[in-house]
Amino acid sequence: MLMDPKFPVYSVDIEYNRKGPGLEPKEIEMPDENGELTTNRVFPDIMVHERGHNLRNFLVVEVKKSTNAVGDEHDLAKLQALCGQLRYQNGLFLRLSTGPNSALTGVQRQWVEGPAIGEF
């Protein structure tokens, strides 16, 4: 991936769902439509992490196009859960401007802060 050289001590993965080769998938607890906590497998859009454990998870990113009518709340809650439960230091939500008149100035972003590495 093009981002690998930017993060030499981490793996950069897209739509990644494993803690490591042959290990359990990444799962988080989130409230369902009735407010009950349920365990969900997650497939974040981009992850910058060390595979195989949750000790050095650096960045998790969720991306949505501006033409998507679905609200941002679920993606932001997922980022909060990933940062809290799987110890990602940083979460980033991006809503990308699309279409013939799109521009970088139309990109919306929101950061979610997680624990520092070594902080449990």
C-alpha positions in Angstrom: 0.0 0.0 0.0 1.2 3.5 -0.7 1.1 4.5 3.0 3.4 1.8 4.2 6.6 3.9 3.9 4.9 6.6 6.0 4.5 4.2 9.0 7.6 1.9 8.9 6.9 0.2 12.3 3.2 -0.4 11.6 1.1 -2.3 9.1 -1.3 -0.3 7.0 -4.4 -2.3 6.1 -7.7 -1.6 4.4 -11.0 -3.3 5.5 -8.9 -5.5 7.8 -10.7 -7.8 10.3 -8.0 -9.9 12.1 -5.9 -9.4 15.2 -3.3 -11.5 13.4 -2.8 -14.5 11.1 -5.0 -17.4 12.3 -6.4 -15.3 15.3 -9.8 -14.1 16.1 -11.5 -11.3 14.1 -11.6 -7.8 15.6 -14.9 -7.3 17.5 -16.3 -4.4 19.5 -19.4 -4.0 21.6 -21.9 -1.4 20.5 -25.5 -0.7 21.3 -28.1 -2.1 18.9 -31.2 -0.3 17.8 -32.8 -1.1 21.2 -29.8 0.2 23.2 -28.6 -3.3 24.1 -24.9 -4.0 23.9 -24.0 -6.5 21.2 -20.7 -7.8 19.9 -20.0 -6.9 16.3 -17.2 -7.8 13.9 -15.7 -4.6 12.4 -14.1 -3.9 9.1 -12.6 -0.4 9.4 -11.7 1.3 6.1 -8.1 2.0 7.0 -6.0 0.8 10.0 -2.5 1.6 11.0 -1.4 -0.9 13.6 0.8 -3.8 14.6 -0.9 -7.0 13.7 -1.5 -9.8 16.2 -2.3 -7.7 19.3 -3.9 -4.5 20.5 -0.8 -3.0 22.2 0.3 -0.7 19.4 -2.8 0.4 17.4 -2.0 3.8 16.0 -4.8 5.0 13.7 -8.2 3.8 12.5 -10.1 5.7 9.7 -13.7 5.5 8.5 -14.5 7.2 5.2 -17.9 8.2 3.7 -18.8 10.0 0.5 -20.7 13.3 0.7 -23.5 11.7 -1.4 -24.2 9.0 1.3 -27.4 10.0 3.0 -26.7 7.9 6.1 -25.7 10.0 9.1 -22.3 10.0 10.6 -23.3 8.9 14.1 -22.8 5.2 13.7 -19.3 5.7 12.2 -18.3 8.1 15.0 -19.6 5.6 17.6 -17.6 2.8 15.9 -14.5 4.9 16.1 -15.1 5.7 19.8 -15.5 2.0 20.4 -12.4 1.0 18.4 -10.3 3.6 20.3 -11.7 2.6 23.7 -11.9 -1.2 23.4 -9.1 -2.0 21.0 -6.8 0.9 22.1 -6.4 2.8 18.9 -4.6 6.0 19.7 -6.4 8.0 17.1 -9.6 7.7 15.1 -10.4 9.8 12.1 -13.8 10.2 10.3 -13.7 11.6 6.8 -16.7 12.6 4.7 -15.3 13.2 1.2 -16.8 15.7 -1.2 -17.7 13.9 -4.4 -19.0 15.0 -7.8 -18.0 17.4 -10.5 -17.7 20.4 -8.1 -15.9 18.6 -5.3 -12.9 20.1 -3.7 -10.5 19.4 -0.8 -12.1 22.3 1.0 -15.3 20.2 1.1 -13.8 17.4 3.1 -15.2 17.1 6.6 -13.1 15.5 9.2 -13.5 14.6 12.9 -10.9 13.2 15.2 -11.5 10.7 18.0 -8.7 10.5 20.6 -7.9 7.1 22.2 -5.4 6.1 24.9 -1.7 6.7 24.5 0.4 3.6 23.8 1.2 2.0 27.1 -1.8 3.5 28.8 -4.4 1.0 29.8 
